[in-house]
């Protein structure tokens, strides 16, 4: 390949990268994924802490104490929130795959 051909290939790659970045930001895909990932990790930490607190409370006050039951309910809520975040992450990944397929198909049409 000549230097000019290499330059055009490099420019094409840059254009594609810009299109991908624009496409992702237009769909609201990129930043949200990081936020969900952070939220998931945060929830896992909170779940572990609440679980330890509940176990200690149960040892101290008994399994049927109001404080232990309250901790258990709070743990249930955290687990539910975690499941919702995981579900949203899966849905977002699916939307992203579909969006990339659409983008690739539009590039193929543009090239042909």
N, CA, C and O atoms as a MOPAC input file, in Angstrom:
PM7 MOZYME 1SCF
protein

 N      0.83500 1    -1.18000 1     0.00000 1
 C      0.00000 1     0.00000 1     0.00000 1
 C      0.88100 1     1.24600 1     0.00000 1
 O      1.93300 1     1.29200 1     0.63700 1
 N      0.43700 1     2.20500 1    -0.70200 1
 C      1.18400 1     3.45600 1    -0.72200 1
 C      0.85000 1     4.28400 1     0.51100 1
 O     -0.08700 1     3.98400 1     1.25100 1
 N      1.63300 1     5.32000 1     0.71000 1
 C      1.39100 1     6.20200 1     1.86100 1
 C      0.02200 1     6.86900 1     1.77500 1
 O     -0.64800 1     7.06000 1     2.79000 1
 N     -0.38400 1     7.21800 1     0.56800 1
 C     -1.69500 1     7.86400 1     0.38500 1
 C     -2.81300 1     6.88400 1     0.73600 1
 O     -3.78600 1     7.25100 1     1.39500 1
 N     -2.66500 1     5.62800 1     0.29000 1
 C     -3.67300 1     4.61900 1     0.61000 1
 C     -3.73200 1     4.38900 1     2.11800 1
 O     -4.81500 1     4.24400 1     2.68500 1
 N     -2.57100 1     4.35500 1     2.76400 1
 C     -2.53300 1     4.20100 1     4.22500 1
 C     -3.22300 1     5.38000 1     4.90400 1
 O     -3.95400 1     5.19800 1     5.87800 1
 N     -2.99300 1     6.56800 1     4.39900 1
 C     -3.60700 1     7.76000 1     4.96100 1
 C     -5.12800 1     7.69200 1     4.84100 1
 O     -5.85000 1     7.99300 1     5.79200 1
 N     -5.61300 1     7.28700 1     3.64200 1
 C     -7.06100 1     7.18000 1     3.46000 1
 C     -7.65100 1     6.10600 1     4.36800 1
 O     -8.73900 1     6.29500 1     4.91400 1
 N     -6.96100 1     4.99100 1     4.53900 1
 C     -7.43700 1     3.94800 1     5.44900 1
 C     -7.49700 1     4.47800 1     6.87500 1
 O     -8.46200 1     4.23000 1     7.59700 1
 N     -6.47700 1     5.19800 1     7.27100 1
 C     -6.43900 1     5.79000 1     8.61000 1
 C     -7.58500 1     6.77700 1     8.79000 1
 O     -8.23700 1     6.78300 1     9.83400 1
 N     -7.83300 1     7.59900 1     7.80000 1
 C     -8.92700 1     8.57600 1     7.87100 1
 C    -10.27300 1     7.86100 1     7.95000 1
 O    -11.15300 1     8.27100 1     8.70800 1
 N    -10.43400 1     6.79600 1     7.16900 1
 C    -11.67900 1     6.03400 1     7.22300 1
 C    -11.90800 1     5.45500 1     8.61400 1
 O    -13.03000 1     5.46900 1     9.12000 1
 N    -10.85000 1     4.94900 1     9.22900 1
 C    -10.96700 1     4.40100 1    10.57400 1
 C    -11.36600 1     5.50000 1    11.56300 1
 O    -12.21700 1     5.28100 1    12.42500 1
 N    -10.75600 1     6.67300 1    11.44000 1
 C    -11.11800 1     7.78600 1    12.31800 1
 C    -12.58000 1     8.18500 1    12.14700 1
 O    -13.28700 1     8.43900 1    13.12200 1
 N    -13.01900 1     8.23600 1    10.89800 1
 C    -14.41400 1     8.59000 1    10.62400 1
 C    -15.34600 1     7.56300 1    11.25400 1
 O    -16.35200 1     7.93100 1    11.86000 1
 N    -15.02700 1     6.29600 1    11.11900 1
 C    -15.85700 1     5.23500 1    11.69800 1
 C    -15.88400 1     5.36600 1    13.22300 1
 O    -16.93700 1     5.22700 1    13.84500 1
 N    -14.71700 1     5.63400 1    13.81900 1
 C    -14.66900 1     5.79500 1    15.27700 1
 C    -15.52900 1     6.97300 1    15.72700 1
 O    -16.22400 1     6.88600 1    16.73900 1
 N    -15.48200 1     8.06900 1    14.97800 1
 C    -16.31700 1     9.22400 1    15.30900 1
 C    -17.80300 1     8.89000 1    15.17400 1
 O    -18.62600 1     9.31300 1    15.98600 1
 N    -18.12700 1     8.12100 1    14.12900 1
 C    -19.51700 1     7.73000 1    13.94300 1
 C    -19.99600 1     6.84800 1    15.08900 1
 O    -21.12100 1     6.99300 1    15.56800 1
 N    -19.12900 1     5.92800 1    15.52700 1
 C    -19.48500 1     5.05600 1    16.65200 1
 C    -19.70300 1     5.88900 1    17.91200 1
 O    -20.69400 1     5.69800 1    18.61600 1
 N    -18.78600 1     6.81000 1    18.20100 1
 C    -18.92800 1     7.67000 1    19.38300 1
 C    -20.21600 1     8.48400 1    19.32200 1
 O    -20.94200 1     8.58700 1    20.31100 1
 N    -20.49200 1     9.05700 1    18.16100 1
 C    -21.71500 1     9.84100 1    17.98000 1
 C    -22.93900 1     8.95700 1    18.14300 1
 O    -23.91300 1     9.33300 1    18.79500 1
 N    -22.87500 1     7.78400 1    17.54400 1
 C    -23.98800 1     6.85200 1    17.59700 1
 C    -24.27800 1     6.43100 1    19.04000 1
 O    -25.43500 1     6.39500 1    19.46000 1
 N    -23.23900 1     6.12000 1    19.78500 1
 C    -23.40400 1     5.69700 1    21.17200 1
 C    -23.96600 1     6.83800 1    22.01000 1
 O    -24.88300 1     6.62800 1    22.80400 1
 N    -23.43500 1     8.02900 1    21.84600 1
 C    -23.93800 1     9.14900 1    22.64500 1
 C    -25.36200 1     9.51200 1    22.25600 1
 O    -26.14900 1     9.90000 1    23.11900 1
 N    -25.71800 1     9.39500 1    20.95900 1
 C    -27.09200 1     9.67400 1    20.53100 1
 C    -28.07500 1     8.69100 1    21.15200 1
 O    -29.19700 1     9.05900 1    21.49900 1
 N    -27.64500 1     7.43500 1    21.28900 1
 C    -28.51900 1     6.41300 1    21.85400 1
 C    -28.50000 1     6.42800 1    23.38400 1
 O    -29.30100 1     5.74600 1    24.02300 1
 N    -27.58300 1     7.20800 1    23.96800 1
 C    -27.49100 1     7.25000 1    25.41900 1
 C    -26.94100 1     5.97600 1    26.01300 1
 O    -27.32800 1     5.58100 1    27.11300 1
 N    -26.03500 1     5.32400 1    25.28800 1
 C    -25.57600 1     4.00700 1    25.69300 1
 C    -24.33800 1     4.06000 1    26.57300 1
 O    -24.28300 1     3.37000 1    27.59100 1
 N    -23.35800 1     4.85000 1    26.21300 1
 C    -22.04500 1     4.79100 1    26.85300 1
 C    -22.01500 1     5.12000 1    28.32700 1
 O    -21.62100 1     4.28000 1    29.13700 1
 N    -22.41900 1     6.31300 1    28.69200 1
 C    -22.30400 1     6.78200 1    30.06800 1
 C    -23.21000 1     5.98600 1    30.99100 1
 O    -22.82200 1     5.66200 1    32.11300 1
 N    -24.40600 1     5.66900 1    30.53600 1
 C    -25.34700 1     4.91900 1    31.36400 1
 C    -24.81300 1     3.57400 1    31.79500 1
 O    -25.07800 1     3.12600 1    32.91100 1
 N    -24.06100 1     2.92200 1    30.92200 1
 C    -23.48100 1     1.63100 1    31.25500 1
 C    -22.52200 1     1.72300 1    32.42200 1
 O    -22.51000 1     0.85900 1    33.30000 1
 N    -21.71700 1     2.77600 1    32.42800 1
 C    -20.78300 1     2.96800 1    33.53800 1
 C    -21.52500 1     3.25500 1    34.83400 1
 O    -21.14000 1     2.77700 1    35.90100 1
 N    -22.59300 1     4.03900 1    34.73300 1
 C    -23.37800 1     4.35500 1    35.92500 1
 C    -24.02100 1     3.09400 1    36.49300 1
 O    -24.02700 1     2.88400 1    37.70600 1
 N    -24.56200 1     2.25900 1    35.61400 1
 C    -25.18900 1     1.02000 1    36.07300 1
 C    -24.16100 1     0.08900 1    36.70800 1
 O    -24.42500 1    -0.53100 1    37.73900 1
 N    -22.99800 1    -0.00200 1    36.08900 1
 C    -21.93900 1    -0.86200 1    36.62300 1
 C    -21.52800 1    -0.37600 1    38.02000 1
 O    -21.36900 1    -1.17500 1    38.94300 1
 N    -21.36100 1     0.93100 1    38.15700 1
 C    -21.01100 1     1.50000 1    39.45600 1
 C    -22.11000 1     1.21400 1    40.47600 1
 O    -21.81900 1     0.83200 1    41.61000 1
 N    -23.35800 1     1.39300 1    40.08500 1
 C    -24.49700 1     1.15200 1    40.98100 1
 C    -24.53200 1    -0.31400 1    41.40200 1
 O    -24.80200 1    -0.61900 1    42.56300 1
 N    -24.25900 1    -1.22700 1    40.46100 1
 C    -24.26700 1    -2.65600 1    40.76900 1
 C    -23.20200 1    -2.98700 1    41.80900 1
 O    -23.46900 1    -3.71600 1    42.76400 1
 N    -22.00300 1    -2.45600 1    41.62700 1
 C    -20.90600 1    -2.70600 1    42.57000 1
 C    -21.23800 1    -2.11100 1    43.93800 1
 O    -20.99100 1    -2.72900 1    44.97400 1
 N    -21.80000 1    -0.90800 1    43.92300 1
 C    -22.19700 1    -0.25000 1    45.16900 1
 C    -23.25000 1    -1.08700 1    45.90700 1
 O    -23.17200 1    -1.26100 1    47.12300 1
 N    -24.22600 1    -1.59900 1    45.16400 1
 C    -25.27700 1    -2.41600 1    45.78500 1
 C    -24.71200 1    -3.71300 1    46.35700 1
 O    -25.12500 1    -4.14300 1    47.43400 1
 N    -23.77500 1    -4.33800 1    45.65300 1
 C    -23.16800 1    -5.56100 1    46.17000 1
 C    -22.47000 1    -5.31200 1    47.51000 1
 O    -22.54400 1    -6.13100 1    48.42600 1
 N    -21.79900 1    -4.17800 1    47.60400 1
 C    -21.13200 1    -3.81300 1    48.85500 1
 C    -22.16500 1    -3.60100 1    49.96100 1
 O    -21.99900 1    -4.09300 1    51.07700 1
 N    -23.22300 1    -2.87100 1    49.64500 1
 C    -24.27100 1    -2.61800 1    50.63300 1
 C    -24.95600 1    -3.91200 1    51.05900 1
 O    -25.28100 1    -4.08600 1    52.23300 1
 N    -25.17500 1    -4.81900 1    50.11000 1
 C    -25.80200 1    -6.11000 1    50.41800 1
 C    -24.93500 1    -6.89200 1    51.39900 1
 O    -25.43300 1    -7.44100 1    52.38200 1
 N    -23.64200 1    -6.93500 1    51.12500 1
 C    -22.73600 1    -7.66200 1    52.01600 1
 C    -22.72200 1    -7.05000 1    53.41600 1
 O    -22.75300 1    -7.77100 1    54.41400 1
 N    -22.67700 1    -5.73400 1    53.48500 1
 C    -22.67800 1    -5.06100 1    54.79400 1
 C    -23.98100 1    -5.31500 1    55.54800 1
 O    -23.96900 1    -5.60300 1    56.74500 1
 N    -25.10500 1    -5.20600 1    54.83500 1
 C    -26.40800 1    -5.41700 1    55.47800 1
 C    -26.55900 1    -6.86600 1    55.93200 1
 O    -27.14300 1    -7.13100 1    56.98200 1
 N    -26.03900 1    -7.79400 1    55.15100 1
 C    -26.07900 1    -9.21100 1    55.50700 1
 C    -25.30500 1    -9.45300 1    56.80600 1
 O    -25.78700 1   -10.14700 1    57.70100 1
 N    -24.11400 1    -8.88400 1    56.90200 1
 C    -23.30500 1    -9.03100 1    58.11200 1
 C    -23.99800 1    -8.40500 1    59.31900 1
 O    -23.98800 1    -8.96500 1    60.41600 1
 N    -24.60100 1    -7.23000 1    59.10000 1
 C    -25.33800 1    -6.56200 1    60.17700 1
 C    -26.50300 1    -7.42100 1    60.63500 1
 O    -26.74300 1    -7.55100 1    61.83500 1
 N    -27.22900 1    -8.00900 1    59.69300 1
 C    -28.37900 1    -8.83900 1    60.03400 1
 C    -27.94100 1   -10.07200 1    60.83300 1
 O    -28.59900 1   -10.44600 1    61.80400 1
 N    -26.85300 1   -10.69200 1    60.43500 1
 C    -26.36300 1   -11.87400 1    61.14900 1
 C    -25.97900 1   -11.51500 1    62.58200 1
 O    -26.32300 1   -12.23000 1    63.52400 1
 N    -25.26600 1   -10.40500 1    62.73800 1
 C    -24.87100 1    -9.95800 1    64.08300 1
 C    -26.09300 1    -9.62600 1    64.93100 1
 O    -26.14700 1    -9.96000 1    66.11500 1
 N    -27.06400 1    -8.96900 1    64.32300 1
 C    -28.29000 1    -8.60700 1    65.03800 1
 C    -29.05700 1    -9.86000 1    65.45700 1
 O    -29.58900 1    -9.92900 1    66.56500 1
 N    -29.10700 1   -10.84400 1    64.56600 1
 C    -29.80200 1   -12.09700 1    64.88500 1
 C    -29.09500 1   -12.83000 1    66.01800 1
 O    -29.75200 1   -13.39800 1    66.89200 1
 N    -27.76800 1   -12.82500 1    66.01400 1
 C    -27.02800 1   -13.47000 1    67.10300 1
 C    -27.28400 1   -12.76500 1    68.43700 1
 O    -27.41000 1   -13.40300 1    69.48200 1
 N    -27.35500 1   -11.44700 1    68.37400 1
 C    -27.49600 1   -10.64200 1    69.58700 1
 C    -28.93300 1   -10.62600 1    70.11500 1
 O    -29.16700 1   -10.79900 1    71.31100 1
 N    -29.89400 1   -10.41500 1    69.20400 1
 C    -31.28600 1   -10.17900 1    69.61500 1
 C    -32.24000 1   -11.33100 1    69.27800 1
 O    -33.39200 1   -11.32000 1    69.71200 1
 N    -31.78000 1   -12.30900 1    68.52200 1
 C    -32.65200 1   -13.41100 1    68.12300 1
 C    -33.19300 1   -13.20600 1    66.71800 1
 O    -33.26100 1   -12.08900 1    66.20600 1
 N    -33.57700 1   -14.32700 1    66.11300 1
 C    -34.03700 1   -14.30900 1    64.71200 1
 C    -35.35700 1   -13.55800 1    64.53400 1
 O    -35.59400 1   -12.96700 1    63.48000 1
 N    -36.20200 1   -13.57500 1    65.53700 1
 C    -37.53400 1   -12.98200 1    65.40700 1
 C    -37.61100 1   -11.55300 1    65.93800 1
 O    -38.69300 1   -10.96600 1    65.96700 1
 N    -36.49600 1   -10.99200 1    66.35400 1
 C    -36.54900 1    -9.63100 1    66.89700 1
 C    -36.91000 1    -8.63300 1    65.80100 1
 O    -36.64500 1    -8.85600 1    64.62000 1
 N    -37.51900 1    -7.53000 1    66.22300 1
 C    -37.93300 1    -6.50900 1    65.25800 1
 C    -36.73200 1    -5.95300 1    64.48600 1
 O    -36.83000 1    -5.68100 1    63.28900 1
 N    -35.62300 1    -5.78900 1    65.16300 1
 C    -34.42700 1    -5.24400 1    64.50700 1
 C    -33.89200 1    -6.20700 1    63.43800 1
 O    -33.48000 1    -5.78400 1    62.35700 1
 N    -33.90500 1    -7.51200 1    63.75700 1
 C    -33.44800 1    -8.50700 1    62.78300 1
 C    -34.38900 1    -8.54900 1    61.58000 1
 O    -33.94100 1    -8.62600 1    60.43600 1
 N    -35.68300 1    -8.50000 1    61.84500 1
 C    -36.67900 1    -8.50800 1    60.76100 1
 C    -36.51700 1    -7.26300 1    59.89300 1
 O    -36.60000 1    -7.34700 1    58.66800 1
 N    -36.28500 1    -6.11100 1    60.51900 1
 C    -36.07700 1    -4.87100 1    59.76600 1
 C    -34.83500 1    -4.99200 1    58.87800 1
 O    -34.86500 1    -4.60500 1    57.70900 1
 N    -33.75000 1    -5.52600 1    59.43100 1
 C    -32.52500 1    -5.72400 1    58.63400 1
 C    -32.79500 1    -6.65900 1    57.46600 1
 O    -32.31300 1    -6.43000 1    56.35700 1
 N    -33.56200 1    -7.70700 1    57.71400 1
 C    -33.89700 1    -8.66900 1    56.65600 1
 C    -34.70300 1    -7.99400 1    55.54300 1
 O    -34.45600 1    -8.23700 1    54.36200 1
 N    -35.65400 1    -7.15700 1    55.91600 1
 C    -36.45600 1    -6.44500 1    54.91800 1
 C    -35.60100 1    -5.46300 1    54.11700 1
 O    -35.77300 1    -5.33100 1    52.90500 1
 N    -34.68700 1    -4.78100 1    54.79200 1
 C    -33.78600 1    -3.86400 1    54.09500 1
 C    -32.86700 1    -4.62900 1    53.14600 1
 O    -32.57500 1    -4.16500 1    52.04400 1
 N    -32.41500 1    -5.80100 1    53.58100 1
 C    -31.58900 1    -6.65400 1    52.71600 1
 C    -32.38200 1    -7.10200 1    51.49000 1
 O    -31.86700 1    -7.09600 1    50.37200 1
 N    -33.63600 1    -7.49000 1    51.70600 1
 C    -34.50200 1    -7.86800 1    50.58000 1
 C    -34.62100 1    -6.73700 1    49.56800 1
 O    -34.55900 1    -6.96400 1    48.36000 1
 N    -34.79400 1    -5.51500 1    50.07100 1
 C    -34.92800 1    -4.34700 1    49.18900 1
 C    -33.65200 1    -4.12300 1    48.37800 1
 O    -33.71400 1    -3.84100 1    47.18100 1
 N    -32.49900 1    -4.24900 1    49.03100 1
 C    -31.22000 1    -4.08600 1    48.32900 1
 C    -31.04100 1    -5.14700 1    47.25500 1
 O    -30.57100 1    -4.85400 1    46.15600 1
 N    -31.41800 1    -6.38400 1    47.57800 1
 C    -31.30200 1    -7.47000 1    46.59400 1
 C    -32.21900 1    -7.20500 1    45.40900 1
 O    -31.83800 1    -7.43500 1    44.26100 1
 N    -33.43400 1    -6.72000 1    45.68600 1
 C    -34.36600 1    -6.38700 1    44.60500 1
 C    -33.78600 1    -5.29400 1    43.70400 1
 O    -33.83800 1    -5.40100 1    42.47800 1
 N    -33.23400 1    -4.24600 1    44.31600 1
 C    -32.61800 1    -3.16600 1    43.53100 1
 C    -31.47000 1    -3.70200 1    42.68200 1
 O    -31.31500 1    -3.31000 1    41.52600 1
 N    -30.66800 1    -4.59500 1    43.25200 1
 C    -29.54800 1    -5.20100 1    42.51800 1
 C    -30.06700 1    -5.96500 1    41.29400 1
 O    -29.51700 1    -5.84500 1    40.20000 1
 N    -31.12400 1    -6.74500 1    41.49000 1
 C    -31.69800 1    -7.50300 1    40.37600 1
 C    -32.21100 1    -6.57300 1    39.27800 1
 O    -32.07500 1    -6.87400 1    38.09200 1
 N    -32.79700 1    -5.44700 1    39.67100 1
 C    -33.28100 1    -4.47200 1    38.68400 1
 C    -32.12200 1    -3.87600 1    37.88400 1
 O    -32.23300 1    -3.70200 1    36.67100 1
 N    -31.01500 1    -3.56500 1    38.55500 1
 C    -29.84600 1    -3.00000 1    37.87900 1
 C    -29.27300 1    -4.01600 1    36.89600 1
 O    -28.93000 1    -3.66400 1    35.76700 1
 N    -29.16800 1    -5.27700 1    37.32300 1
 C    -28.64800 1    -6.32600 1    36.43800 1
 C    -29.54300 1    -6.46600 1    35.21000 1
 O    -29.05200 1    -6.62100 1    34.09200 1
 N    -30.85100 1    -6.41300 1    35.42100 1
 C    -31.79000 1    -6.51300 1    34.29700 1
 C    -31.61100 1    -5.34300 1    33.33400 1
 O    -31.60200 1    -5.53400 1    32.11700 1
 N    -31.46700 1    -4.12000 1    33.88200 1
 C    -31.26400 1    -2.94300 1    33.01800 1
 C    -29.95900 1    -3.05000 1    32.24400 1
 O    -29.89700 1    -2.66500 1    31.07700 1
 N    -28.90600 1    -3.57200 1    32.89000 1
 C    -27.62900 1    -3.75500 1    32.19500 1
 C    -27.77500 1    -4.70800 1    31.02100 1
 O    -27.25300 1    -4.45200 1    29.93600 1
 N    -28.48600 1    -5.80700 1    31.23900 1
 C    -28.69800 1    -6.78500 1    30.16400 1
 C    -29.49100 1    -6.16400 1    29.02100 1
 O    -29.16300 1    -6.36400 1    27.85100 1
 N    -30.53300 1    -5.41100 1    29.35900 1
 C    -31.34000 1    -4.75400 1    28.32700 1
 C    -30.50800 1    -3.73600 1    27.55500 1
 O    -30.63800 1    -3.61500 1    26.33700 1
 N    -29.65700 1    -3.01000 1    28.26400 1
 C    -28.81200 1    -2.00800 1    27.61400 1
 C    -27.80700 1    -2.66800 1    26.66700 1
 O    -27.57100 1    -2.17000 1    25.56600 1
 N    -27.21800 1    -3.78300 1    27.09100 1
 C    -26.28600 1    -4.51400 1    26.22700 1
 C    -26.99500 1    -5.01400 1    24.97200 1
 O    -26.44300 1    -4.97400 1    23.87200 1
 N    -28.22200 1    -5.48300 1    25.15500 1
 C    -28.99500 1    -5.96400 1    24.00600 1
 C    -29.27900 1    -4.81800 1    23.03200 1
 O    -29.12400 1    -4.97300 1    21.82000 1
 N    -29.69900 1    -3.65700 1    23.57400 1
 C    -29.94600 1    -2.48600 1    22.72400 1
 C    -28.67700 1    -2.06700 1    21.99200 1
 O    -28.72400 1    -1.66800 1    20.82800 1
 N    -27.54500 1    -2.16100 1    22.68000 1
 C    -26.28000 1    -1.76100 1    22.07900 1
 C    -25.92600 1    -2.69100 1    20.91300 1
 O    -25.50500 1    -2.23100 1    19.85200 1
 N    -26.10100 1    -3.99900 1    21.11700 1
 C    -25.82400 1    -4.95200 1    20.02700 1
 C    -26.70900 1    -4.67000 1    18.81600 1
 O    -26.24300 1    -4.67900 1    17.67700 1
 N    -27.98300 1    -4.42000 1    19.07600 1
 C    -28.91400 1    -4.12200 1    17.97800 1
 C    -28.49900 1    -2.83500 1    17.27800 1
 O    -28.51300 1    -2.76300 1    16.04900 1
 N    -28.13100 1    -1.82100 1    18.05000 1
 C    -27.71900 1    -0.54300 1    17.46600 1
 C    -26.48000 1    -0.69100 1    16.60900 1
 O    -26.39400 1    -0.09800 1    15.53400 1
 N    -25.50500 1    -1.48400 1    17.07700 1
 C    -24.29700 1    -1.69300 1    16.28500 1
 C    -24.60800 1    -2.44000 1    14.99300 1
 O    -24.04800 1    -2.13400 1    13.94000 1
 N    -25.50100 1    -3.41800 1    15.08200 1
 C    -25.89600 1    -4.13400 1    13.85500 1
 C    -26.51600 1    -3.16800 1    12.85000 1
 O    -26.20100 1    -3.20700 1    11.66100 1
 N    -27.40400 1    -2.30100 1    13.34300 1
 C    -28.03100 1    -1.31400 1    12.46300 1
 C    -26.98800 1    -0.39400 1    11.84300 1
 O    -27.06200 1    -0.06300 1    10.66000 1
 N    -26.01300 1     0.01600 1    12.65500 1
 C    -24.97500 1     0.91100 1    12.17500 1
 C    -24.12200 1     0.22100 1    11.10500 1
 O    -23.79800 1     0.82500 1    10.08300 1
 N    -23.76500 1    -1.02700 1    11.34000 1
 C    -22.94800 1    -1.76900 1    10.37500 1
 C    -23.71200 1    -1.95100 1     9.07600 1
 O    -23.14500 1    -1.80900 1     7.99300 1
 N    -25.00200 1    -2.26500 1     9.17800 1
 C    -25.80900 1    -2.41200 1     7.97000 1
 C    -25.89300 1    -1.10600 1     7.19000 1
 O    -25.86100 1    -1.11100 1     5.96000 1
 N    -26.00100 1     0.01800 1     7.90500 1
 C    -26.07000 1     1.30300 1     7.20300 1
 C    -24.74200 1     1.61300 1     6.54100 1
 O    -24.72700 1     2.20400 1     5.46100 1
 N    -23.61500 1     1.23400 1     7.15400 1
 C    -22.30200 1     1.44000 1     6.52200 1
 C    -22.17600 1     0.58500 1     5.27300 1
 O    -21.64800 1     1.03600 1     4.25600 1
 N    -22.66200 1    -0.65500 1     5.34800 1
 C    -22.58100 1    -1.53900 1     4.16700 1
 C    -23.38300 1    -0.95400 1     3.01200 1
 O    -22.95000 1    -0.98900 1     1.86000 1
 N    -24.56900 1    -0.41100 1     3.33900 1
 C    -25.38500 1     0.20600 1     2.28200 1
 C    -24.69600 1     1.42000 1     1.70200 1
 O    -24.77100 1     1.66300 1     0.49800 1
 N    -24.01900 1     2.19200 1     2.55200 1
 C    -23.34400 1     3.40300 1     2.08700 1
 C    -22.15400 1     3.06100 1     1.19200 1
 O    -21.86000 1     3.78300 1     0.23900 1
 N    -21.47400 1     1.96200 1     1.50200 1
 C    -20.31100 1     1.54900 1     0.72200 1
 C    -20.73900 1     0.99800 1    -0.63500 1
 O    -20.07800 1     1.23900 1    -1.64500 1
 N    -21.83800 1     0.26400 1    -0.65400 1
 C    -22.31900 1    -0.35800 1    -1.88900 1
 C    -22.98000 1     0.67900 1    -2.71900 1
 O    -23.46400 1     0.38000 1    -3.81100 1

